């Protein structure tokens, strides 16, 4: 009996892990990253590097989805806050370093899969229906928070989308007040 239960748990874990690897969002990022690597860029490294910068700046507590949700909620709580960073994600994002033919290939990764991701399709639909004013990204943050769960924010795809959204309030591009560092539970 114990052997059967352990076998079922093992099979369940394999199925769960396999499903995680095959998420449409992961397929899109993997496709994009392969194209970038062909021209000597690494999208996942850029995402990791910016995440580390946000953690070191104490804007994210760690790389958990909960930390991303906390950050977005903190920004929404005070509409004057901005990310006070000397470096923008735009500086790291390979999108701004490649030519148009590569951008077309990158966009094809999304176009080929977007209809298979009901979550991202729903977010795009909501974003399209909202008039986003310059330096008023609150609706974007609210849409992300309303449609994504904690584990979504741990995927490269949604980290990328979150970083692009927070660029709207980066100190290099706006006139908001700096968002104070997150206080750890030790302080």
N, C-alpha and C positions, 0 to 999 in steps of 0.2 A: 504494500500500500504506500509506504514512504517513497519507494522507488518511483511509483507512478506519479506521485505528487511532485517530486523533484524533477521528473522528466517533463511534466506539464509546465512547471515554472521555467525550466530551461528553454523550452520551445517558445514560451511566451516572451522571454527576454530576447531571444533571437529575432522573433517577429517584430518586436518593438524597435530594436536596434536597426533592423533592416528597413523598417518603415521610416525611421528618422533619416537614414542615409538617402532614401529615395524621395524625400519631400520635394515638391516642385521647386520650392524656394532654394533648396540646396542644389538642385540640378541647374537652376539658372546661374547661381553664383559660381558653381564649378565650371560651367560652360564659359562664362565671362572670364574667369581666372585663367583658363587654358589659353584663351585668345590673348589676354594681357601678357602671359608668360612668353608667348611667341614673339613679343616685342619688348621683352626684358622688364616687365612690370609684374607686380604681385598684388592683386586686389585684397586678398585675405591678409597679407602683411600690412598693407595700408590701414585696413580696418583695425587690426590688432594694435598697431602703433598708435593710432588715434585714441583707441580705448585706453591704452596705458597712459597716454597724456592726460586724459580726463580723470583717471584714477589718481595719478600723481598730483594733479591739481585739486584733488579732493572734491571733484564734482560728481564722480561716481565712487561709490564705496568699494565696489569690486566689479567683476564682469558678469554678474548674475542679472537675470531678467528683472528681478525685484529692484535692483539698483537703477536700472534704466527707467522703470516705472516711477520710482522715487524722484529721479532727476526731472522727468517731464512734469510730474505733479508740482514740484518745487517751482519750476518755471511758470506754470500756469497760475500758481498761487500769487505771484507778484509779476504783473505784466511789464514791470520796468527792468527786470533782471535780464542779464545777457551772459553768455559764456565769455569769460575774460581769458582769452587764450592768445598767446603770441603767434600761434600757428593755426591756420584754418584747415579743416578737413580737405578743402579744395586744394591745398598745397600738397597733400599726400595722395589724393584720389587720382589714379592713373587716367581717368576719363579726360582730364584737362591737359594731358600730356601726349595724347595720341592723335593721329590724323583722322579725317572723316571716314575713310574706308574702314578703319578699325572700329570706330564708333558705330558704324552701320552693322558690323558683325556682332558687336557687343549688344546692340539693341535687338538683333535677331534672336539672341538667346532668350530675351524676355518675351518677344513677340511669339516665339514658337511654343512657349510654355504658359503664358499668362492666362489663357483660358482654362488651364487645368488647375489653377490656384483660385478657388472661389474666395478665399480670404483676401488675397491681394486685389482681385477683381473688384470686390466689394469696397475696399479702401480706395482704389482708383476712382470708382464711381462716386463715392462720397467727396473725394478731393475735387473732382471735376464739377460737382454741384455747388461747391462753396467758392465764393469769390475771395481769394486770399490777397489781402492788401499788403503792400510792401511793408516789411518790418512788423507785421501783425500775424505771426505764425500760430497764434493760439488755436485756431480751428484745425490746423494740421496736427498739432500735438494732441488735441482732443480726439480727433479721428483715429490716430494711432492707438491711444489709450483705450478707446471704446471698442476697437476691433481686435486688438492683440492681447494675448495672455502672457504671463511671465515667461514661459518657455519659448515663445516666439521671439522675444527680445534677446534670446541667446543664440539665435541663428544669424549667420553673417548677413543674409539678405535683409533682415529687419534692422540689424545694427547699421548697415549702410543707409537704409532709408531714414533711420533716426538721425544719423550724423548729418545727412543732407538737410533734414528739417532744422536741426539746431544751427546750421550755418546761417539761417535767417536771423539769428540773434547773436552771432559771434561778434566780439568787440571790434574786429577789423571792419565790420560792415554795418554797424548800427550805433545808435547813441543811447542805449539803455545803460542801466547801472550794473556793475559786475555781480554775478550770482555768487554769494558767499560760499566757501567750502562747506561740504557736508560735515556735520559733527559726528564723530564716531561715538559709539555707545560708551566708550571709555572716558570721554570728556564730559 
